[in-house]
Amino acid sequence: MKLFTSLVPFVFCAAVFCNCQNAPKPVAEQTPVSTTMQTLTPEEIKNGWKSLFDGSTLTGWHTFNKPTAGKAWQAAGGAIVLDASKKDSSFQSAEGGDLVTDQEFENYELSVDWKISPCGNSGIIFNVKEDPKYKYVWLTGPEMQVLDNDCHEDGKIPKHRAGNLYDLIKSPTESVKPVGEWNTAKIMLDKGHLVLWLNGVQQVDTQMWTDDWKKLVAGSKFKSMPDFAVFKKGHIALQDHGNNVAFRNIKIREL
């Protein structure tokens, strides 16, 4: 819902993390869009940060390999939210799919808040190559995992927990907040030097495209994907893994 009265509101349970039965008002009706939440500070602007989300529309985003954003993705309550209540023939949401930036980025620092629904799974995927020959963003882009560690089955797998570089590097220290709370992820990629933080705690520090990196990929589920993590420039993606999820405060600083 883009907060237009002509659209029928939907209840996004992941945003309020309630039982859908007897649910309260939709998030957008409960909480006004925060004008400060999406506004950069003068210091951030001076340091080169720019917002990738205006707080009320999906301008600057589209569904992977499609011209516009699928209807399952909405701007509501000052966040980009995925309503995964309806599924397509795959594991993704009907009229959803992975949401990607219109722009491509090369060397950058990305910051984004995320909140996952109970038992939910999603991800922040970067350096994504958009091409009809790729069905999903993870065929080309590495992923910082977004997960309910305590409930989702992936929480039982090392390298699949929240904050991990998915299926490649396990974080030495976990700093994810309880499900239903906002987490702040930061991804810095500078000439192959990749560092991930979650809630201010460093999760990963590695160098991409080296021999050691190639060994990591060869030992992962991506070993049979020849174009995985080879692109040095690409789109930022918010993953549709078939579960309700919300993202806000999405900003980037090109290096």
C-alpha positions in Angstrom: 0.0 0.0 0.0 1.5 3.3 -1.1 -0.7 5.1 1.5 -3.2 6.0 -1.2 -6.8 5.9 0.0 -7.9 4.4 -3.3 -6.2 1.1 -2.4 -7.6 -1.5 -0.1 -5.4 -1.7 3.0 -3.9 -5.0 3.9 -2.6 -6.1 7.3 1.1 -6.8 7.1 1.5 -9.2 10.1 5.3 -9.1 9.8 5.4 -5.4 10.6 3.4 -5.7 13.8 4.2 -9.4 14.4 0.8 -10.3 15.6 -1.6 -13.2 15.1 -3.5 -12.5 11.9 -6.7 -13.4 13.7 -8.3 -10.3 15.4 -5.4 -8.3 14.0 -5.2 -4.6 14.8 -5.3 -1.9 12.1 -2.8 -2.0 9.3 0.6 -0.7 10.1 0.2 2.3 7.9 -2.9 3.3 9.9 -1.4 2.7 13.3 1.8 4.6 12.8 2.4 7.7 10.7 5.2 7.6 8.2 8.3 8.9 10.0 9.7 11.9 8.1 12.9 11.7 10.1 13.3 7.9 9.6 14.2 8.3 5.9 15.9 11.7 6.2 19.6 11.9 6.1 21.4 14.1 8.6 23.5 17.0 7.4 26.6 15.0 8.4 25.5 12.0 6.4 24.8 14.1 3.3 28.3 15.8 3.7 29.8 12.3 3.8 28.2 11.2 0.6 25.2 9.2 1.9 22.0 9.0 -0.2 18.7 7.4 0.5 17.5 4.5 -1.6 13.9 4.7 -0.1 11.9 7.8 0.2 9.7 6.4 3.0 6.4 6.3 1.1 6.8 4.9 -2.4 8.8 2.3 -4.3 10.4 4.8 -6.6 13.9 3.5 -7.5 13.0 -0.2 -7.1 11.5 -2.9 -9.3 11.0 -6.6 -9.2 14.0 -8.5 -10.7 13.7 -8.8 -14.5 10.5 -6.8 -14.5 9.8 -3.1 -15.2 8.0 -2.4 -12.0 7.6 -3.7 -8.4 5.2 -6.5 -7.9 2.1 -5.7 -5.9 3.2 -7.9 -3.0 5.9 -5.3 -2.3 4.4 -2.2 -0.7 5.6 1.0 1.0 3.8 1.2 4.3 4.5 2.6 7.8 7.8 4.1 6.6 9.1 0.7 5.4 9.3 -1.5 2.4 7.2 -4.5 3.3 6.5 -7.8 1.6 3.0 -9.3 2.0 3.8 -13.0 1.5 0.3 -14.2 2.3 -0.2 -15.6 -1.3 2.3 -17.9 -2.9 3.1 -18.5 -6.5 4.1 -21.9 -8.0 7.6 -21.5 -6.5 8.7 -20.6 -2.9 8.1 -16.9 -3.6 5.1 -14.7 -3.1 2.5 -14.2 -5.8 3.1 -10.8 -7.5 6.3 -10.5 -5.4 9.7 -11.7 -6.5 13.0 -10.3 -5.4 13.0 -6.5 -5.3 16.1 -4.7 -6.7 17.4 -1.2 -7.0 17.0 0.5 -10.4 20.7 1.6 -10.0 23.8 -0.5 -10.0 26.6 0.1 -7.5 30.3 -0.9 -7.4 32.3 0.2 -4.3 30.0 1.3 -1.5 28.8 1.2 2.1 25.1 0.1 2.5 23.0 0.4 5.6 19.5 -1.0 6.0 17.2 -1.9 8.9 15.3 -5.2 8.7 12.6 -7.0 10.6 11.6 -10.6 9.9 8.3 -12.3 10.7 8.2 -15.3 13.0 9.9 -18.3 11.3 10.8 -16.1 8.4 13.6 -16.0 5.9 14.9 -13.3 3.6 18.2 -11.7 2.7 20.1 -8.6 1.4 21.8 -9.6 -1.8 24.3 -7.4 -3.6 26.2 -7.1 -6.8 23.3 -8.7 -8.6 23.4 -9.0 -12.4 20.0 -8.5 -14.0 19.4 -10.6 -17.1 16.5 -12.8 -18.2 18.8 -15.8 -18.1 18.9 -15.6 -14.3 15.7 -16.5 -12.6 16.8 -15.5 -9.1 19.1 -12.8 -7.7 21.1 -15.3 -5.7 22.4 -16.9 -8.9 24.8 -13.9 -9.2 24.8 -12.0 -5.9 26.2 -13.0 -2.5 23.7 -12.6 0.4 23.8 -11.3 4.0 21.3 -13.6 5.7 18.0 -12.3 7.2 16.4 -15.0 9.4 14.5 -15.9 12.5 17.3 -18.1 13.9 15.2 -19.7 16.6 12.4 -21.0 14.4 13.4 -21.3 10.8 15.1 -24.6 9.7 18.1 -22.6 8.3 18.9 -21.5 11.9 20.2 -25.1 12.5 22.7 -24.8 9.7 26.1 -23.1 10.2 26.6 -20.3 7.7 22.9 -19.9 7.3 22.1 -17.8 10.4 21.3 -14.1 10.5 24.2 -11.9 9.7 26.2 -14.7 8.0 27.5 -14.4 4.5 25.1 -17.0 3.4 26.6 -20.5 2.9 30.0 -19.0 2.7 31.2 -17.6 6.1 29.8 -18.1 9.6 29.9 -15.1 11.8 32.1 -15.6 14.9 29.8 -13.4 17.0 26.0 -13.3 16.7 24.3 -10.0 17.4 20.8 -10.5 15.9 17.9 -9.2 18.0 14.8 -11.2 18.9 12.3 -11.8 16.1 9.9 -8.8 15.8 12.6 -6.2 16.5 14.5 -4.1 14.0 18.0 -5.0 13.2 20.5 -2.7 11.4 22.7 -4.4 8.8 25.7 -2.8 7.1 27.6 -4.0 4.1 30.8 -2.4 2.9 32.4 -3.5 -0.3 35.5 -1.7 -1.5 37.6 -3.2 -4.4 36.7 -6.7 -3.2 37.2 -6.0 0.5 33.9 -7.2 2.0 32.9 -6.4 5.6 29.5 -7.1 7.2 28.1 -5.7 10.4 24.8 -6.5 12.3 23.7 -4.1 15.0 27.2 -2.6 15.1 29.0 -5.9 15.6 31.3 -7.1 12.8 30.1 -10.4 11.3 32.4 -11.0 8.3 35.7 -9.6 7.0 36.9 -11.2 3.7 38.4 -10.4 0.3 36.4 -11.4 -2.7 37.8 -12.7 -6.0 41.0 -14.2 -4.6 42.0 -17.8 -4.7 40.8 -18.2 -1.1 37.4 -16.7 -2.2 37.2 -19.1 -5.1 37.7 -22.0 -2.6 34.9 -20.7 -0.4 32.5 -20.7 -3.4 33.8 -24.1 -4.5 32.9 -25.5 -1.1 29.4 -24.0 -1.1 26.0 -24.6 -2.6 26.9 -22.1 -5.3 29.7 -24.2 -6.8 27.6 -25.2 -9.8 26.7 -21.5 -10.5 29.3 -20.1 -12.8 28.2 -16.5 -12.5 27.8 -16.4 -8.8 29.7 -13.5 -7.1 31.8 -12.7 -10.1 30.4 -9.3 -10.9 32.1 -6.3 -9.4 29.1 -4.0 -10.0 25.4 -4.7 -9.6 22.0 -4.1 -8.1 21.1 -4.3 -4.4 18.3 -6.8 -3.8 15.7 -7.4 -1.0 14.8 -11.1 -1.2 11.4 -12.6 -1.5 11.8 -16.0 0.2 8.0 -16.4 0.7 7.9 -14.9 4.2 6.7 -11.5 5.5 9.6 -9.1 5.9 10.2 -5.3 6.3 13.1 -3.0 5.4 13.6 0.7 6.2 16.3 3.3 6.5 17.9 2.1 3.3 20.9 4.3 2.4 24.2 4.0 0.5 27.5 5.8 0.3 29.5 5.2 -2.8 33.3 4.9 -2.1 
